[in-house]
Amino acid sequence: MRIAVIGGGPGGLYFAYLWKRRHPDAVVELFEQNPAGATWGFGVVFSDQALEFLRADDPETVDAIAPNMEGWKNITLNLHGESIEIDGVGFSSIGRLALLSLLQERVRAVGVVTQFDRAIQSVDALQGLQQGYDLIVAADGLNSLVRRSFEGDFGTSLSYSSNKFAWYGTPRRFETLSQTFVKTERGAFNAHHYRYSPTMSTFLVECDRATWQAYGFASKDAEQSKAVCEEVFAETLGGQPLISNKSAWRNFPWIWNEHWSFRNMVLIGDALHSAHFSIGSGTRLAIEDAIALTKALEAEAHVATALCRYEAERKPIVKKLVTAARTSGEWYEKFPEHMKLELMDFAYSYITRSGRIDDARLRAMSPSFMAGYEASRSKP
C-alpha cells in the first residue's frame, strides 16, 4: 500500500510510524509544511495516565516518551488571593517540540520517507505524485488543506469560542496544573499554567471578549500584549517573563466533521475534530485516532470499507469526549461570572464543569476536596 500522510504533528507522525512498523513493505510518505525543528506553543498536557493507553500495543514508544514527562496528582486553583487544591486529578505534560522530536526519531527509524519544510499546495498536486496514493491521511491540523478542499463532502462545521487566548511559556516552575483567575478594573483574566520540563512551564492566558476589547488588544502588537499579560499576572509569574512563540490572540475553533472520509482521504486529529484545551485531550485524541485508523485498515480487505469501519467504531467515543470539551469550554466563556462565587463553590463548579463528574465520582477521586466542600455546605 502507498500512503501519504499530510501533517507532521503527533497524530500524523504516530500513524506513519505505526503503519510502517507493522507493515514494513508499505510505502509511507509524510509531508510537513514546517521545518522538523519548528512548532508553535510550548507544553502539551495529558489527563489521567498520560500515555499509558499506548502501553499494551506500543510499550517502546511509551518508554521513550515517559522519562521526558512531568507529572502531578493535584490541581491548584487561585482566586481572590486564596488557593485550593483538588486532589486525585492526575496529569502529565511534555514539551510539544520534545514530543515531536521523539516521534520523528521513531518515524525515521522504521523507514518512513519524511519531507519537512514541504507545503502541499493542493490535493490534486499530491495525487499526482508517485502515480497517486492508495490512501491520504489528513493530519494537517485545524487549518487542514484536505478538509477545506472538500468541506461539503466531509460535512464540516466550524464555529469559534467568544473568548480570546494567547499561548505563552515561562521559566517559572509550577508544581501542579494550576489555574489563576484575576479581576482587574477593566475585566477578568484566567491563566492555565503547568510545568512541562524541570525549567519551563506553559502559561496560557485567556480573557472574555469584553475584557479583550477594554484593554485594546486589537490595536496592540505581540510585545505590547505580552507586556500587559506580564503585568496582570506579575504575582503569579514571580518576576519571571512570559516567552512568545507565535503567541497571538486567538479564538478557539470548534471543528466537527460528520463524514470522516471522502474518496481515499481520511481525517484524523485536529483536522477532524477539536477538543478545548481545558480538558487536556487534543494530543491524546489525535494519537488514538491514528491507532483506530490503523486497526480498521488491518481489519478490512479494502480501503473504503476500512474507512467506514474507522468512523463507525471511533466516532461515538470521540463525540462523547468532544461534547464534554464543549461543555467545559462554555464554562470558561462565563468564568468572570463564576469568579463571583466563594472559593469552595467556585472550585466545585470548576471540577464538575464538563458534566462527566458527579458527587459520587468526586468523593472517590478527590476525597480531601470533597470532604472540605461538603463541610462548607453544611455550615449555617
N, C-alpha and C positions, 0 to 999 in steps of 0.2 A: 504494500500500500504506500502511496505517495501522499504525504500530509504537509500542508503549510500551516504554521501557527503564526498569527499576526499578533504581536504584543509580547514584550519581554517582562511583564510583571510576574508576580508569584504564580498566578493561575496558568499563564501561558508557559512559563518555564517548567512548572511541575508536570503539566500534561506532556510536554515534549520529552522530558526526562523519563516519565513513567512509561509512555508508549514505546520509546526506543529501547529502554532497558528490557522490557518484556517481549519486544518484537525486534530483535537486532537487524533483521533483514529489511525492515521498513525504511523508507526514505523520509526523514523528518527535517524540515527546514523552518527555522524560526526567524522572523523579521521584526526588528525593533527600531523605531524611529530615533531613539536617543542613543548616545554612546553607552557602552557597557558600564561605565563608572558613574553614570548620572541618574539621579532620581529627584523627585520633589518630596517635600515633607521630611519627617525625622523618624521617630519610632512608630512601630505599629504594635497594637496590643491584642492579645488573645485571651478570651474569657475561659474560665474553668481550667481544664488540664492542658492548656497550651496545645502542643502538637501531639498529645497522647492519642488522639483519634487516628494518627497515622501509624502508630507503633505496630499494630497487628500485620499490616501489609508492607510497611517500609521502615523497619527499625533503624536502618543505616542512616536515612535522612534525619530522623529524629535525633539520633546520637550525634550527628554533625551539627545540628542547629541548637540543641538544648544547652550546651555549655556557653553559648553566646547570649543566653536569655537572662533577664532579670525577673524575679518573681516575688509575690507578696500575697498575703491572705486577707487583708482588710481593705476597706475603702474609707478614706477620710473626707468628711465634709466640713467646709469652713464657711460660716455665715454669722454676720453681726459680731465679728470679733471672737466668736466661740467656735469650738471644734468638737466633732463627734466621730467616733469610728464605728463602722458597721462590720462586724466580724464575719468570718467564714465565706467571704466573697473573693475567691482566688482569681488572680490574673497573672499573666506573664507578658513580657514585651521584648522586642529586639529592634535594633536599628533597621530601618527599611533597606538601606544600602547594604548592610551586613547580610540580611536575609537574601537579597537579590544576588549578592556575590557568591554565597554558598550554593544557591540553586544554579547559578551559571556554571560553577565548577562541576556540578553533577551532570548538567546537560552536556558539557564538553566531554566529560569522561565516558559517556555512553555513545558518543559519535553523532549527536545532533549537529546539523550544519547551521551555524548561527550567523546572522548578518545584522550587526548593530549599526546604528547611525544610518539606517536604511528605511526611508519612508516609502510606504506603498501608496501610490497616488490614486489608484482605482482598483476595484475588484477585477475588472476586465484585464488590466495590465498584469495582475497577479495570476489570473487564469492562463495567461499566455506564456508564463514562464515554464520551462521544462515540460512542454506539452501538457500543461494543466495538472491539477491535483485531484486525487480521489476525494479528499476532504480538506476543507478550510476551517480551521478553528479560530474564531474571532475572540481573542483575549485582549483586545486593544482598548479596554477601559471605558470610562464614562463617555468619551467622545468617539466611540468606535466608528471607524470608516465603514465597516461591513454593515453594521446596524443602520447607520444613517443612509446608506445607499439603498436599503430595502426596508425602510421603516413600515411601510404599509403591509408588506409581506410578513414581517415579524410581529406586527400588531403592537408597535411601540407606543407607550405612553410616557410622557415626560412632564414633570412639574417641579417646582422649587419650594424649599422651605423659605419662610419670610425672614428668618434670622440670618445674620451675617457671621462668618467665621474666618479667622486667619490662623494658619498652622505655623507656629514658630517652634524653635528649640531654645534651650538654655543650659548653661553649665551648672545651674543649681540642681542639686540632687534631692529628689523627693522619695521618702521611704515607702510610700504606698501610692496607689492610684488615688488622686485627690481631686476634689472639686472646690474651687474658691469662688464665692459669689460676693460681688462688691457693688454697693449702691453709691453713686456719686450724685452731685447736684444736677447732672444732665442725663442721668439714666443708669441702667444696670448692666453689669458685665458678669460673665462667667468664664473661668479658665479651667480646662481639663488638663491636668498635668501629672506626669509619671515618668520615672527614670526608664531608659531603655539600654543604658550601659552604666558602668560604675561612675562615669563622669559627665553624662549628658541626659537630659530629660526632654520629652515633648512638652510643649506649652501651647495648647490650642485655645485661642481667645474667641469668645462668642458674645454677641450682643443682639438685642432685638432691633428691628428696623428704626424705631423711634429714637433709640439711643445713637445708632449709627448716623442718622440724619442730624441729631442735635450736636454731635461732635464734628460735623462737616467732613466726614471721612471721604465723601465722594470727590472732594477737591484736594485731598491730601495725597502726597506720593507715598511710596512704601516706607521710606525712612521716617517721615512725619507720623505715619500711622503707628509704626513700631514705637516711636518715642512716647506717644500717648498711652499705648498699652503698658509700656515700662513704668510710666507714672502711675497709672491706675493700679497696677499690681506691684508697686515698689516694695511693699512689706512682704508679700508672698515671695518675690524674687530675692529678697535678702541682699540687695546690692549687686546681683548678677544681671547681665544684659540678656535681652532676647536676641536670637540669631535668626536671620531670614534665610529662606530657601524657596524662592518663588512664593513668598508669603503674602499673596494678595488677598483682599477681602472677597469671599465667595458666598453664594447661596448654595446650600446643599441640594443636589439634584436627586429627585425621586424617579428612578428609571425602572420600568417593568416591561416585559415583552410577553405577549400572550402566546406567541409561537416561538419556539426556541431554535428552530432550524428552518432553512429555506434552501431548496436545491441541495447542493453538497456543502452548505455553510452552516455552522453551528456556533451559538454564542455561549460564553462562559464568563463568570466573574462579573465585574462592574459593567461590562458591555451588555450583560443580560439583565442584571438587577442591582440595585444599590441598597445598602443597609446602613442606617445612620451611625455615625462614628461613636455615638453614645453607648452602643451595645457591644462594641469591640469585636465584630464578627466578619468584617468585609474580607480580610485576607483568608480567614478560615473558609468562608463560603466559596471563594474562588478555587482554593485547593481541593475542597470537597467536590466542587463541580468537575474538576479535572479527573478525579478518581471515579466519579459516577459515569462520566463520558467514556473513560477507558473501559470500565466493566461492561457498559452497554455495547460498545463496539466488539468486545470479545465474546459477548453472548449471542450475537446475531451474525448471520452469514452475509447480510447486505447492509451497506452504509445507511440507506434510507430507513430500513427497519430499526437499525440500532439507534438512530437519532430520535425516532418516535419513542423507543423504549427509554432512552435517557430522559426525555421530557416527562413521560408518564410516571416514572419512578421518582424523579428528583423534584419535580415541581411542587407536590404537596408539602414536602419538607421545607423547601425554600420559602414557599408562600407563608407558612406559619411563622417563620423567623422574621421575614420582611414585614409582616403585619405587626409583630411585636416591636420591630425597629421603628416603624412609622408612629406607633403609639408613643414610644419613647421620645421620638423627635417632636411630637406635638406637645409633650410635657415641657420640653425646652423652649418651645415657641412662647410659652406662658411663664417662663421662670421668674420674671420680675414680680408676677402676682404671687407665685409660690413663696417668694422671699419674705412675704409679709407674715408667714407662719412662724410660730416658735420653733426653735431648733429641732426638738424631738419630733414634732409633727411634720416639719419640713423633711427631715431625714426619712420618715416613714413614707411620705408622699413620693420622695425620690426613689427609694428602693422598690416600691411597688408600681412604678410608673408604666412599665411595659405590659402589665396585666398578666404576666407569667408567674408572679409570686404572690400567693395568698398568705394569710396569717399562719396556717399550719406549716407551710413550707418555710416560712421565715423563722418560726420557732425552732425548727430543726437545723436550718442553715446558719442562722445568726442568733444563737440563744442569748448571748450577753446583751446585744442590742435590743432584742425583742423583750427581754425582761425589763430593761430600763424604760422602753416605750410603754409597756403595759402598766408599769408602776406609775408613770407620769399621767396616764389616762385615769387612773383610779384616785388621784388626788382631788380633793374638793375644790 
